[in-house]
Amino acid sequence: MAVRNIEGLSSSARKWIIASYAFNAKIKIDSLSYIAKYHRKIPTGAARNMIEPLYLDFFIECSAVLDNHIDIISTSRSNEKTNRNRLNEHQEVEEIYHWRDKFAAHHDLDALGFGLNGSFDDWKKHIEHMKHLLNTAVLICGKSLPKAFEIDYLVHDAISYRLVNRIDREREEKIYDMQHPLRHAGDNIQNGVSYKAITSVDDACRYLRSKNVMMQPNRVCGLFETGINKEETLQNLQRSCIINNVLYDLDMWVSKGETYDDELLDSLNAGIIKTVTDV
C-alpha cells in the first residue's frame, strides 16, 4: 500500500502507517523469540507451521517501511530511482529486499536451505540479526517515521503462549472478566449512540477514505486493547496507539519501562486497564 495515495491523510497519519509496518515486523521477532524459548512446550507440528510465515512476513513488513519511505521522499520517477539506489547501498537494505524476493515473491530454489534453519538453540543469532535489519531500516527511514515511535522487543507470541499455558477460550474469557469487570457494560455505546469500533490500521484508512471521498462518515471509535499478560498488553496498547494516531491525528505512544502518555494514564488510574503478570 502506498501511503501517499490515501486521500485525507495528514503527514502525521502517513508516518504512523509506516510505523505500523515496522511494528508488525517487530511482532514477528517477538513471536519467533517466544517460540525459540519455549519450543519444548509447544507441539512440534504447531511450532513448525508458525515459523515460516513469521519469518517470511518479517521481510515483507520491512520492505513496506522502505518502499513507503522512498515513496514519500521522492518527488518524481527519476528522483525515486535515485533514492532507491541510494538506499540499496546499505547492505541491510539489499538483504531485506533479497530475501523478500527469494522467499515471498516467488519460489526460488536458491532460497532452499536458508532462513531459520538448524536447531532452536541456533536461533539466537538469527533473531539478533533480524533485529539488526529492522533497527537499520527504522534508522534509515527516520524522517518518514513519527518521533514518538520506538521499538520494544518482547518475548511473546499470542497463540504459542496460550498453547504453553493451556489457556482455552473459556479460561481466556475468565481472565479478561477478572481484569475488566465492566468490559461488557454498554459496549461501544455513548449517550445512546452506537459506535463502530476501529480495530486495525486498515479499518482506520478505510474510514478516513469514506469520510473524505463519500462525505458520509460512520460513527466510529478507537479502542485501547489490553492482553492476557504484560507483554501482550504492551503489544496491544502500542497497536492501539498506532490505530488511534492514524484515526484522530494524534501522537501517542507507550514504551516498556516508561511512563504511559496522559491519555493512557487516565485509564490506568480509573482501573479500566489492568494486567496480570502470570496466568
Secondary structure, DSSP 8 states (H G I E B T S, - for coil): --GGGSTT--HHHHHHHHHHHHHHHHHHHHHHHHHHHHGGGS-HHHHHHHHHHHHHHHHHHHHHHHHHHHHHH-SSHHHHHHHHHHHTTSHHHHHHHHHIIIIIIS--GGGTT-SS-S-GGGHHHHHHHHHHHHHHHHHHTGGGS-TT---------HHHHHHHTT--HHHHHHHHHHH-TTTTTTTTEETTEE-EEE-SHHHHHHHHHIIIIIS----EEE-----SSHHHHHHHHHHHHHHHHHHHT------TTS---HHHHHHHHTTSS---S--
